[in-house]
Amino acid sequence: MSSSLKDAAQRKGSFLQTMKAVGWSFFGVRKSAEYEKDVSRLNPVHVVIAGVIGAALFIIVLVLLVNWVLASGVAR
């Protein structure tokens, strides 16, 4: 591992801050200044984990929504 990657992995951003940043990025509404702040403080490992969790939650919500619509009989 290179020293810059080690330094990035040692950043002190909390996992909650990371989830918030990833959540906003799913909607694409981050300001440039906020993005730069996130890049400098968030741990890249946390970002990957938060992205996987966010994607999984998105898929689960979509599946539940489709099942609810189909069960309600609206889609006939």
N, C-alpha and C positions, 0 to 999 in steps of 0.2 A: 504494500500500500504506500502510495506517495505521501509526502508530508502534508500537502494541501488537502488531500482526502482525509487524512487523519485529523487535521485541524477542523475540517467541516463536520466530521462525525463527533467532535467534542463540543460542538456548540450547545449552549444552555437553553435554547428555546424549549418550552414545555410542549408536551404532546397535545394538550388542549389548544394551545396557540396554533400548532400545526394543523389540527383538525379544522379549526376555524379558517385558516388560510386555504386549505384544500377545499373546504366547503364553498368559500367564495369563488375559488377558481373554477369549480364545476359550473357556476353560473356565469363566469367570465366578466365579473364586475369589479375587479381589483384596480385601484389607481396605481399609476406607475411608481409613485413614491412609496406606497404601501408594499408593492411587489419588491422593490429594492430593499426595504427594511426586512421583509421576510427572507429574502435570499441571504442576507448577511447574518441572520440570527437563528434560523431554523436548521435543525439537524436533518440532513438528507435521508437518513435511515427512517426517521419519523415520517418524513414526507412520503416515502414509498409505502410504508405501512398504512398511513392515513389514506392514501390514494386507493389502495386495495380494499380497505374497509368501506370507503365511500362508494366505490364501484359496486361492491357486494350489496350494500344497503340499497343503492339505486335499482339494481336488478331485482332484489326481493320486493321492493315497493311496486315495481312494474308488474311482476308476476301476481302479487296480491290484487292489484288494481284490475288486471285482466280477468282473474278468477272471479272477482266481485261483479264485474260487468257481465260476464257470461252467466253467472248464477242468478243475477237479477232478471234475466230474460230480455234485457234491452237490446241485445245484439242479435236478435232473431230476425 
